[in-house]
């Protein structure tokens, strides 16, 4: 055990020691729950007993009721993350309300000083809440369904704009979401993970954004409750029937590229039961990022269904069921000719049309591929999450959540492809459970639990060499099973009202083609500076990410790869070490968050492709180093009309060594010096403003700037830290998105949106995956109708 580990374990022991001789007095928490508690007193600071306290969800009909005890205290446990209003009512005093934001695992404390009622009684309401908390060291962004609806294009089925426009360091390149330099993220539904160990094989959505009520995005510095994905955790609270009273929402849109994103959703509730369901469909002639400014053979379509049921059995027991199923199809885009990058001009290309295909040869007389591969990918995804939430007491909570997940990605080639026709059919099935127990003992908030699943993968791979350059690879089928079992314990010790110490450990056991285990200790500190209320936080921890079960190992594949200068090696799990330090600065309902982080990854997960196959094949790299600093800024409602947000990241993503697993080239020479990763982009900025206008109208604008991704095929300067010359990066790019709309009463909204208003086209990426090079999308214009009706 080295010095760093010793420091972490001492932090854990320090946090747990006070539990030994104390008793239950505080609140419990779990992955999607927080707690709201407070004190009510009169102007002389005497507690007010039997005051009625109502906690109401800001965007639904959910209301919880309590009365204060003889100490003037109230306590709402197991409150779903989101935005709420707390109202206190008592005879002979003015009614008072406060807004509060509940994050997962948080316990905000509210103080109400009630004034004596006058003849003209009134309700005293505080300003907008700032979600700064001394209880967490995790940088967090909370996004609501209202934000999703108003952000241009964010509610489209295939859109990830709700993440990329609000979360610093997040962007989409080669049709994959990247955040903090990696592309392995965790999706949680109602606090239950949707497992997926496959890397970059799916491009379709996990589910439709229109089904989200709230989404909490965490980036780094995770509690031990969160385990197997380092770069981002997306904790989704889906829509429920508590936001509906036998009502349906119809959403229909139409725009250029013959695009449409449509959904009908219905829901309702009683005092104990709520139901919600939706059906959606989408299609467009613009799906994946095209390899040139031209958009050819790039259609996509999909259908899906989503359902949510909640039943409050009694005051202590709640049952929650979430079901989702999607099916999507993507054409693989092609270019109008052979693409040649222009030397010395990053991002510039020339296109040489040629016919017939045999006339397309390079300088050595070798056939050129890519433009004649009219392929497609069919994807399917179904998950079922069930949760039993048991409130043991006001201080303890138990959640038991079995789950099931089916995922497939079927890549189908075409007989006329040139020079290869590739088939890659994969199916993955996961079944498991998560059990979480959380409680508070005096000033300690404790969480412990288990997460695990069994996985079965079935994959078929084949290559036909239509140019006759090599023997065809007969279909090779790989079938394998595996499992991941994890246990964790975490404690947050509130040493003072202004200081919280946290420590935890997560133990992982993986069994697949290989067997691995990992111990991931974590420790953090958060402190509030009195009077100015600035909150500083620091974190050090380790993470383990289980590998994919399959990376092709059949004899026929090995022989075929060897003939093209490749071999295959086993994939091992990624092991990461993270440092992070940050500060949250609230000021008059403004909120500014800044942090700096450093992540070192061993066996860093990436992807590569075999020849002209257009198929992602997972690989691991010896080492990656990702470091940067981030900034988010959110304003209150300005002049009662406008609200601003800003997300900025300065980030460096580099690697060194060589490829250690997966598809390994024979000339796999280790690199001593660091060189940039293919998705390394140094500066990323989003600035948006939402404005409410007269006549129930609104306008939303967002400006995105990216300094340009790594020029993977361009010159590289080695031995210089951090690096590089201007030729090592593709062009910087700025785009503007705009949405305007109007409400017609309470039931009808019509909006028009334009994405990439200036139609600025640049090369984002020159990696040879899913259609070759990748240009950003052209201008998209569409209109949308929302209509609510009762049944």
Secondary structure, DSSP 8 states (H G I E B T S, - for coil): --HHHHHHHHHHHHHHHTTTT----S---BTTEEEEEEEEE-TT--B-TT-EEEEEETTSS-EEEEE--TTSEEEEEEEESEEEEEEEE-TTB-EEEEEEEE-TT-EEEEEEE--B--SS--EEE--------TT--S-EEEEEHHHHHHSTTTTSTT--HHHHTTSTTEEEETTEEEETTB---EEEETTEE------S---S-SS-GGGEEEEEEE-S---TT--S-SS-EEEEEE--GGG-SSEEEEEEEEEGGGBEEEEEEEEEE-SSEEEEEEEEEEEES--S--SSSS--S--EEEEEEEEEEEEEEETTEEEEEEEEEEEEEEE----SSEEEE-TTSTT-EEEE--SSGGG-B-TTS-B--STT---EEEEEEEEEEEEEEEEEETTEEEEEEEEEEEEEEEEE--TT-SSEEEEEEEEEEEEEEEEEEEEEETTEEEEEEEEEEEEEEEEEEEEEETTSSS--EEEEEEEEEEEEEEEEEEEEEEEETTEEEEEEEEEEEEESSSEEEEEEEEEEEEEE-TTT--EEEEEEEEEEE---S-S---HHHHHHHHHTTEEEE----EEEEEEEEEEEEEETTEEEEEEEEEEEEEEEEEEE--TT----EEEEEEEEEEEEEEEEEE---BTTTEEEEEEEEEEEEEEEEEEEEEEEETT---EEEEEE-TT-BSEEEEEEEEEEETTTEEEEEEEEEE--BB-TTS----S-SS---GGGB---EEEEEEEEEEEETTTEEEEEEEESTT----EEE--SSSSSSEE----EEEEEEEEEEE-
